């Protein structure tokens, strides 16, 4: 059940290198494809080119999906599936060092399932405005962390830490809202068949994480 809003972010080049803009988009109802994430990044590049002709140091688009029902929630051990697509001007910034939730000074690191690198089409505005280096990564986030007041953030391999990806809290379905303790138990792990089924249902055109093949 994809009820999260999607955000596209850019960090401007020049004197405000750490400045970011966040653009809210409607929630997606159908499976999200690699091509759709490219389209979102392209639209971000169009907006960035208008407000910052010098371009951006990096940009990102995020999508996340809650379990579809209480049974899937149980099988996923109270986790949410998160897709983070980032583009940067500098290959040294990838792969992302980590993705995490920062809430009231407490950091909860997400579990990385996969990290897929790809190039950006040279003729695209993404290439000229956001950069030529792209990474798509799938992560598992504790449901409770995604319901907290804070930010989903990323640390790049070099230079940039605390890059805001999403303003939390997210909006879970009612059966998760009613859970008095939505944080996974220590060392809880999703059932592999359920996680694979969810990823294949909600996302198309991405490589499956090696652990799910």
ZIKACOR-V674619 format. One record per pair of residues at least 24 apart in sequence whose ideal C-beta (glycine too) atoms are under 6 Angstrom apart, sorted by the first residue. I is the first residue (numbers start at 1). J is the second residue. Records with the same first field share a line. If there is no record, write none. Layout:
I=J  J
This chain:
1=66  68  173
2=27  28  65
3=27  171
4=64  170
6=63
7=62  166
8=40  44  61
9=60
10=44  48  56  59
11=56  57  58
12=52  56
13=54  55  56  57
14=54
17=57
20=164
31=202  204
32=63  203
33=204  205
34=205  206
37=61  85
41=87  126
42=125  126
45=125  126  129  130
48=129
49=129
55=129
56=130
57=89
58=88
59=87  130
60=86  165
61=85
62=165  166
65=202
66=172  173
70=175
75=191  194
76=190  194
77=184  188  189  190
78=143  182  184
79=140  190
80=141  143  146
81=198
82=139  141
83=138
84=137
85=136
86=135
87=126  130  131  134
88=131  133
89=131
91=133
92=158
93=156  157  158
94=133  135
95=135
96=154
97=155  157
98=155
99=139  154
100=153
101=145  150  152
102=150  151  153
103=148  150
108=145
110=139  141
111=140
112=139
113=138  209
114=138  209
116=207
142=183  184
143=176  182
144=182  183
146=170
147=172
